Amino acid sequence: MRTGSTISASSVADPAEWIERNEREHPHRLFLRTPTGRGLSYQTLSNGSARLACALTRRGVTTGDRVAARVEKSVEAVLLYIACLRMGALYVPIDVGASPQEFDYLLRDSSPRIAIVPPGEADALEPIADRAGVQLLETLGADGEGSLSRLARVSEPEDPSPGAHQPHSVAALVYTSGTTGRSKGAMLTRANLASNATVLAEAWRFSGEDVLLHVLPLFHVHGLLTAINTVLASASSILLLPKFDSAEVLQHFKEATVFMGVPTHYTRLLHEAGLNPEATAHVRLFVSGSAPLPIETHQEFFRRTGHVILERYGMTETLMNTSNPYDGPRVPGSVGPPLPGIGIRVTNPEGGAVERKPDVIGTLEVSGPNVFAGYWRDPGKTAGEFTADGWFRTGDLGRIDRDGYVHIVGRAKDLVISGGCNVYPREVELELDALPGVLESAVFGVPHPDFGEGVTAAVVPKSGASLSEDAIIEALGARLAHYKLPKRVLVVAELPRNAMGKVQKSALRERHGGLYLS
């Protein structure tokens, strides 16, 4: 029996209070450690983040300023995020893999007071920052070196400025994945972060005894805000790995109690011969998100380990919306019911009327304290994404079953209209993934001279499997209505993905746009 206590969602008003409370009540408890042996207690977390906050202040950063952080995943990156939380600056995470053009766009759009980059990239990135109008460039390395680290070491911690911790102040400016056009900056408030993390800590039974095995990047809400904030809210601990490696992760399961991953992580873990009940015995919870988890992966992971993966649903603009229950049925193919305090409804994509009957597919809309404040410097786009009664239009298509569980069927922009009929890609993908020899699939539409759009599938075979396009289409004929059948099935080595493992269907549409037109 676990003896730790979870944190009440009503007990924490602001994220900065987590750090102060944890330092006061658990100063010597380990907040974070790395496989190389570096560790931070909650006391050293408080001191180190306060020094970094002071260093930023000495460089002219004040409450409400943007801090653009293109830094490698590291202890320093975590400290920098928490320093911004404490001083009321807006943290703007940027992928270290972003191209120079992407970096330039993000700097121009966010207009940060300061940009922070790895020491080895300063010479190459400084001209980009200058052209973008960023006056301050500092460096912060994963090894603790860099100009900002040196300044922090000689800085004395100070109390935050008055007004730095207002609930509706923006805490993080996180850019969407940019699958359609330019990325947009989602403004997430301190109240968004506090409410979502405390609800998740309760829903997933986090306590001070927990150790989260952290393998996710820190420039996305899953790894940065969901993972770190839930740990802070529950006074638990992190084992921070620089990246996901299935063999290494398998070895670290014996040191962790919770694992948060994306579907690609689970499919790769299933390739490890050592994945079994003994290897995962110490872990009490496996969470999956950021992309749909194939039902076969869900079932095979249970068969191999005895663990039922908990799938949840969230997005940049709303953090986490739903979750399969910790206690109760975790339904394969479903992301569970709405989290406490969060509303989910289905509306007709054309008329906007709310669908009252269960299992009707429509556009998912969300309301609650988790929903963001809007898009950075884009009031027109913000207004267009909210309904007249204040619900956020997610752009996802889904249904809610009779038990209140939400099922995602795809993005509205990915809906294929073929011959006047709506084809939901997720429905076809589920049938494809169930076929022998299919590892994963993606269904998308491209221009077709007769049908308007042609239903098209890209399929990745399992290792050693030989797949035939004709055989796949024939097998699907017994499972799907004729208009839903792919007109072509493309066997590919891999599917294009972004850094969080989401399949980039826009890339597939672009790559195969002329398939039926030649």
LINDA-V353681 format. One line per field, one symbol per residue. psi: psi as a letter, one per 40 degrees, with the letter a starting at -180 (. if undefined). burial: I if it has 24 or more other C-alpha atoms within 12 Angstrom, else O. Layout:
psi = ???
burial = ???
This chain:
psi = hheiiihhdeehdidddddddddddfdeihdiiideehihidddddddddddddddddeehiheihhhhgiihiddddddddddddeeihhghhheeiiddddddddddegidihhiideedddeddddddeehdhhiihieeeiidddddddeihiiiiihedfhdeihdihhhiefdhaiiihhhhiddddddddddddddefiieeihhhheiieeidddcdddddddddefaihhhidihhddddddedeeieihhiidddddddeehdehidddedehehhiiaeihhhdddddddddddehhhhiihiideebhdihiidhihhhheieaiiihehhhihihddeeihhdiiehhahhiiiieehieihhfgdddddeeiideeihhdeihaihadeehhhheiideehhhhfehhhhdddddddddeihehdiihhiiihhddecihhihhhhiiheihhhdddddddddediideehhdihhhidiihiadeehhgdddddddfdedee.
burial = OOOOOIIOIOOIIIIIIIIIIIIOOIOOIIIIIIOOOOIIIIIIIIIIIIIIIIIIIOIOIIIIIIIIIIIIIIIIIIIIIIIIIIIIIIIIIIIIOIOOOIIIIIIIIIIIIIIIIIIOIIOOIIOIIOOIOIIIIIIIIIOIIIIIIOIIOOOOIIOIOOOIIIIIIIIIIIIIIOIOOOIIIIIIIIIIIIIIIIIIIIIIIIIIIIIIIIIIIIIIIIIIIIIIIIIIIIIIIIIIIIIIOIOIIIIIIIIIIIIIIIIIIIIIIIOOOOIIOOIIIIIIIIIIIIIIIIIIIIIIIIOIIOIIIIIIIIIIIIIIIIIIIIOOOIIIIIIIIIIIIIIIIIIOIOOOOIIOOOOIIIIIIIIIIIIIIIIIOOOOOIOOIIOOOOIIIIIIIIIIIOOIIIIIIIIIIIIIIIOOOIIIIIIIIIIIIIIIOIIIIIIIIIIIOOOOIIIIIIIIIIOOOOIOIOOIIOOIOOOOOOIIIIIIIIIOOOIIOIIIIIIIIIIIIOOIOOIOOO
